Amino acid sequence: MQVTTTFTIEGYRIVEYRGLVRGITVRAPTIAQGIVGGLKNIIGGRIGAYTEMCEQAREQAYESMLEHAEEVGANAIVGV
């Protein structure tokens, strides 16, 4: 499936819009990640476990968006 931030795909013509598609996910840190995150919050610094958790959530939401597009019969997603 083609996904683009633009509202057109060069060489293709949009003949029908299937509506808005979306992907969402909610993730929570483990107890250990929460403790480490709390300590990092006090002393400062990047929280690697949280960064990884956010990246996994973003990827999961993207995959969910693709699945939703397939469910409505879309063959591309424009304007992401």
C-alpha positions in Angstrom: 0.0 0.0 0.0 1.3 3.4 -0.9 1.4 6.0 1.9 2.4 9.6 1.3 2.3 13.0 3.0 1.2 14.7 -0.2 -2.4 14.8 -1.5 -1.5 13.2 -4.8 0.6 10.2 -6.0 2.5 11.0 -9.2 1.3 8.8 -12.1 -2.0 7.9 -10.3 -5.5 9.4 -10.3 -7.7 9.3 -7.2 -11.1 8.1 -8.3 -12.7 7.6 -4.9 -12.1 8.6 -1.4 -12.8 6.0 1.3 -12.7 8.4 4.2 -10.3 9.0 7.1 -8.2 6.1 8.2 -6.4 6.0 11.5 -4.3 3.9 13.8 -4.0 4.3 17.6 -2.3 2.4 20.3 -1.8 2.8 24.0 1.3 1.5 25.8 2.3 1.6 29.4 5.7 1.2 30.9 6.7 -1.8 33.0 7.3 -1.2 36.7 11.1 -1.3 36.1 10.8 1.2 33.3 8.7 3.4 35.5 11.3 3.3 38.3 14.2 4.1 35.9 12.1 6.8 34.2 11.4 8.4 37.6 15.1 8.4 38.5 16.0 9.9 35.1 13.4 12.5 35.6 15.1 13.5 38.9 18.7 13.6 37.5 17.9 14.4 33.9 18.7 12.7 30.7 17.2 10.7 27.9 15.0 7.8 29.0 15.9 5.1 26.5 13.2 2.6 27.6 10.5 5.3 27.1 12.0 6.3 23.8 11.9 2.7 22.6 8.3 2.3 24.0 7.2 5.4 22.0 8.8 4.1 18.8 7.1 0.7 19.2 3.7 2.5 19.8 4.3 4.7 16.7 5.0 1.6 14.5 2.0 -0.2 16.0 -0.3 2.8 15.3 1.1 3.0 11.7 0.4 -0.7 11.1 -3.1 -0.3 12.6 -3.7 2.6 10.1 -2.7 0.4 7.2 -5.1 -2.4 8.4 -7.9 0.1 8.7 -7.2 1.3 5.1 -7.4 -2.2 3.9 -10.7 -2.8 5.8 -12.4 0.1 3.9 -11.0 -1.1 0.6 -8.4 1.6 0.1 -5.2 1.0 -2.0 -3.3 4.1 -0.9 -3.3 6.6 1.9 -2.6 10.3 1.1 -2.1 13.3 3.3 -0.5 11.6 6.2 
